[in-house]
Amino acid sequence: MKMGLRVQLIGTLIGAILIFFVISAIAANTTMSSDLSNLAKREVTSGALGFSGYWDSKKDQVRLLTTQIAIQDAIRKDVQTKNGKALGDALSNIARGAELSFLTVTDTSGKVIARANGGTTGVKTGSPYIDRALTGETVSTAAKLGDAELQAEQLAPQVDTDSKGAGGTTTHITDGIAIVSAAPISDQNERTIGAIYAGVVMNHAYDVVDQATRSLGGKAAILLGQSIVASSISNPDGTRFVDSDIALPATSLAGPKPYQGTDTEAGTDYLTEVDPILDDQNTVIGARWYGIPLSTFREIQAHTIQSILLWGLVGLIVALALAIPVVERLSRLLIKRSRQVRASAKELSVAIVGSEVSGDHVAMTKAAVEKQGEILSAVMAAPMNGATEKVAEAASLNAEIYGDVIVIDTLATEMSNRMQQAVSRVNELNDVAEGLSELVTGTKN
């Protein structure tokens, strides 16, 4: 069945709108994918900088506390008198209030006078930062603390754990990554009488990573090698994801430049940036991991595409609601004009038939006149009692009529030719009318 004009017009309109919105959706998807990718990279970079800012803020806090403690008169007095009991109690209270993992004071030889966490005294810590502080230098840096030092500070249980790797392997962790600070303790004459050493061990300490997540919105983690020792990443069951090896290759964590790329942790895909953690010798001792779930950007992209398609459907409905009445009016107008053409053709056909009948009458008249002429000629051939003159007049009149009839016959012949042409035109009009009807309705009448 042939489609009518109205069906073709509406189908063309629907097709054009659908093609437009499909192309728009593809273009929007491609553009948004690129734009969101760039936005995600900027967001991750910004978040990583923010995480680094919280790390540096923690380092500045530890440094400030260390220098403030070093100038307290009570601390100076206890160091000078080597009152380990009083000094230990004071250090314990300070460390607990300032959320320090350890706080240790040594004499000028580097031997421990007191520790906030208890532990052995009278021995050297072996920390190079205390040695530098005893020379008058204030040190503030990130550091990797060994098992012996952590044992001495009573922090080994906080650090000691197994990190789960790929394929069920485990890595036993005994080292800790920390922010440390050391400062000299001086008497009133500015002579060094000892050193104070403080720090925050980041293994299983979640203050910094949680603060980054609350403020920046992404997830944060601290890495020691490939092991996640602290993080705000959640497992599917809501527990904290920690003590596991990161999925990224070791080469991406080696530094010294940041690494940016995708990573999957605890079943969630992230766009991440990994920044190396350097000690005061510019040695990479760990890394800060910051990630934003890719689902955040995928949801934005999917929501936008769905909105485009939804509004496209609304636009299609509105367009059809406006276009269908117009198409219907145009179709009805064309059908009306087709019917008018058919009626005019019919009337013209009747007129042509009438004209053809009139032509037949002219031919019959011509034949009658010819016959009359023949009779008159016969009468003239046998003259009678003065009728000759009248017959002659009748013959003359008959000849005149015959001449007019010939003219009429000529005109009738010409008219007949014209009528034949008109018949052809009528047929053409009928064809046009039928074509218009078929074009609009799709069916032949």
N, C-alpha and C positions, 0 to 999 in steps of 0.2 A: 504494500500500500504506500502510495506516494504521500509524503508529509506536506501539509498545508503551510501557507505563508505564516499563519499565526504560530504554528508549532515550530517552524524554522526560526522565526524571530525570537520566540521565548527560549528555544534551545540555544540559539547563538548567544543571547544575553546571559543565560546561566553558564554556558561554557566559558564566555569571556571573563565573567566574574570569578569563576572557579580557578581558571588559569592565572588570573591576576593574584588571587590570594595564595595559591600554591607557590607561585614565584616569589611573592612577598614573604611567605613563611620560610621558604628556603633561604632567601637573601637575609632575612632577619636572623634565622638560626646561624647562618655562617658568620654574619657580622657580630652577633652577640657572642658566639663562641670565641671569636678573636678578642672582642672587647672585654668579655668576662675573664678570659685567660690573662690579659694584660692587667685587668683590675685585681685579679687574684694574686698575681705576682707582686703588685704594688702593696696589696694588703698584707701579704706574708712578709715582705721586706719591712713594712712599717711595724708589723707585730713583732718581728725579730728584733728590730731596733728598740721597741718598747721593753721586750723581755731583757735585752742587754742593759737597758736603763735601770730596771729593777735590780739586776745583778750588781751593777756598779753602785747603785744606791745602798745595797746591803754591804758592799765592800767599804764604802765611805762611812757607813754607820759603825762597822767594826773598828775601822781606823780611828774614828772620833772617840769611841768609847775607850779604846786602848790609851790614847793620848790623855784623855780626861782622867782615867784611873791612875795613870803614871804620875800625875801632879797632885794627887790628893795627899794631904798632910798625914792622914792616918796611915795610908799605905807607905809613904816615905818612912814614917817612924817605925813601923813594923819591919820594914826591910832593913833599916839601919840596925835594929835590935835583933833581927832574925827571929822574930816572934812568930813562929810557924803556925801555932794554934790560932792566935787572933787573926793572923793574915789569911789563913785558910777559911775561917768563918766569914770574913769580910768578902773574900773572893767568891765564895759560894753564893752569898746573898746577891752580889753584883751580877754574877753570871746568870743566876735564875731570873732576876728582874730584867736583864737585857737580852735574854734568850740566846746566850752564848753557849756553844757546845763545850768549850773549855776555856779556862783562864788560869794562867800559870805565872808565877813570879820566881826569878832566879837572882842569885847574887852576882857579883862582878866576875866570878869565875865560870858562870853559866850553870852552877848547880842549883837544883830546884829547892826553893825555900818552902813554897806552899802551892797547892793546886786546889782549884775550886771543886774538883770531883774527888778529892782525896788521892790516894795512890802514893807511890814511893816518893821520898824526898831525899835530898843530899846527893843526887846523881845528876849528871848532865843529860839534857834532853836529846842532844845530837842535832837539834834544829839549826840550820844555817841562819835562820832569821833572828834567832836570839843572839847569835854571834855578831851579826851586823848591828843589832840594836845596842849591844854593849859597846860598839864603837861610836855611838851617838846618832846612828841613822834610824829613822822611823820607816818601817817597811809595811807595805800593804799590797797584798797580791792574792791570786788564786794559787793553790798548792795541792799536790797529791801527797797525802800522808800515808806512810807505811804502817804495816801491822804493829811493829815495835812501838812506835810513837802513840798509836791509837790504844794499844794495850796499857801503856803508861798513863794515859789520860782517861782510862776506864771507858773508852768509846768503841772498843772492838765489837761488842754485841750489836751495836747500832749498824755496823758496817758489814759484819760477817754474814754472807748469804750466798746462795747459788743462783746464778742467772741462767734462765732457760734459753737455749739456742735452737736453731732450726734442726729438725731431725731428731729431737729429743736429747740433744747434747746439753751439758751444763758446764758453766764456768764458775769456779769458786772465787768469790771476791773477798779480799782482805784489806785492800787499800781504800782510802777515802778521798773524795775530792772536797776541798774546803776553801773558804775565804778566810785568810789569816792576816793578822797584823802584829807587829812587834815594835815596841818603843822603849827607849832608855828611861830609867828612873833616876832622877838627879836629886842631890841634896840642895840645900839653900845656896850653896856656893857653886852650883851648876856642875858638880862633880858626879860622874856616873857611879851609882851605888848598886845598880842591878838592872834588870830588864823585865818587862811584862810582855807576855805572849798570849794572844787571844785568838779565837776563831770559831767559825760555824761550819760544822761538817754537813754537807749537803745530802749525803746518802740517807734516804728515808726521812729527809726533812722537807716538808712540802710548803713552807711559807712562801717562798719566792715563786714557785710554779703556780700555786693557787692564786696568788696575787696577780700574776700575769694573766691568768685565765679570766679572773673576775673583771679586770680592767680592760683587757684587749679583746676578749671574746674567743680567742683560739685556744689551742692546747699547747702546753709547754712541758719540756722534759730536760733533765740533766743526764748526760751520758759520761760514763767512765769507760773508755775504749768503745766497745759496741754494746755495752750493758746499760740499760736504763736503770739508774739508781734512784731517781725521783721523777715523778711526772704527775700531771693532772689529767692524763688520758684515762678514759674509762673503758672497762671491759663491757661486753654486751650485758652482763648481769649487774652492772652498776658499780662494781668494785674497782679499785684503783689498779691501773696497768703498770706494773713495776717488776723489777728483777727478771727482765727478759732482754734478750739481745734484739737490737734494732734490725729491721729488715734491710736497711740500706747497706751497700757494700762498704768495706773498711776504707777503701780509697776515698769515699766521699766524706769521711770523717777525719782524714789526715791533716786537713788544713793546708796552708795557713789561710786560704781564701774561703769564704762561705760557700756552701753547696745549696742549690735550690732545685727542687724537683718533686716528683710524686713519691709517696711512701704509704704503705698500708700497715697500720698498727691496730691490734685488737679488732680486726675485721672491718676497720673504717679506712677509706681512702682519704689521704691528706695531700694538700700542696704544702710543702715544707721548706723551711730554710734552716740550715744547720751551721751555726757559727762556732768556730774553734774557741776553746778556753785556753788562754796562754798564761804561763807563770811569769815571774819577773825576769826570766831569762829568754822569754819569747819561745818557750817550748810548749807544744800542744800537749795538754794533760787531760783534756776532756772536750766536751762540746755542749752547746745549748741548742736544743731542738725546739722549733716552734712550727706549728701546723694549723691550717684551717681546713675543715672537712670540705672535700670537693662537692659533696651533696648540697652544700649551701649555695654554690654557684650553679650547679645543675638544676636545682629547684627553681632558682630565679629564671634560668633559661627556659625550662619547661613551662613555668607559669606564664611567661611572656608569650611563648609560641601558642599556648592554649588560649590566651586572651586574644591574640591576633586571629586565630581560627574561629573563636566564638563570635567575635565582632564581625568577622567576615561572613559568618552564617547569618547574623542579624542583618548585615548590609544586603546580603542576597535576598532575604525575605522582604526587606523594605523595597529593594529595587524591583522585585517581581510584583509586589503590591502596587507599585506605581506604574510599572510597564505593562502589565497584563490588561488593565482597562484601556490604555492607549492602543495596544495591539488590537484589542477587540473592536474599538471604535474604527480603527483604520480598516480592519477586515470587513466590518459591516458596511462601511462606506464603499469599499471596492465591490462588494457583492451588489450593493444598490446600483452602482454605476454599471455593473455588468448586466443587471436586469434592464436598466434603461437602454443600454445599447441593443439588447435583444428586442425590446419593444419597438425601438426606432427602426431596426432592421425589418421587423415584421410589417410595420406600417409601410415602409418603402417598398417592400415586396408586393403588397396589395396594390399600391399605386402603379407599380410596373405592370402587374397583371392587367389592371384596368386600361393602361395605356396600350397594351398589346391587343386588347379587345377592340378599342377604338380604331386601331390600325386595320383590323379585319373588316370593320364597317366601311372604311374608306375604300378598301379593295372591292367590296361588294358593290358600293356605289359606282365605282369606276366600271365595273363589269356591266351594270345596268345601263349606264350612259352609252357604253360601246354598243350594247344591243339596240338601244333607241336609235342610235345613229344609223345602224344597219337598216332598221325599218324605214326610216325617213329616206334613206337613199333608194330604197325599193319603190317608195311612193313617187319619188321624183322621176324615176325611170318610166312611170306610166302616168302622165299628166292627165288631170281631170278638171274640167269646168272652172277654171280660175283658181284652183287650190295650189297651183304651182308656186305662186308668190308666197303664200303662207307657209307652205312647206319649206320653201327656201329660207324664210326667216327662222323657222324652227330648226332647220339644219344649221343655220349660222349660230343660233343660240346654243344648239347642242355642241357645236364645235368649240364655242367659247367655254361651255361647262366642261367639256372634255379636257381643254387646256388647263383649267383650274384643277380638275381632278388629277391630271398628271403632276401638277405642282404639289398638290396635297400628297399624292403617292410618293413623290420624291422626299417630301418632308417626313412622311410616315416611315419611309425606309431609313432615313437618317435617325429618326427618333428610335426606331427599333434597334439600330446599332448602339445608340446611347443607352437604351434600356438594357441591352446585353452587358454593357460595361457596368451599369448600375447593379445588375444581378451579381456580377463578380464582386463588386464592392460590398454588396449585402452579405454574400458568403464570407467575405473576409471579416466583416463586422461580427458575424455569428461566430467565426473562429476566434476572434479577439475576445468576445464576451465569454465563450466557453473556456478559453485559456485563463482569463481573469478568475472565473469561478473555480477552475481547477487549482489555480495558484493559491487562492485563499483557503479553500476547503480541503484540497488534496484529493478530491474525488470528481469524476466526470458526471455531469447531469444528463 
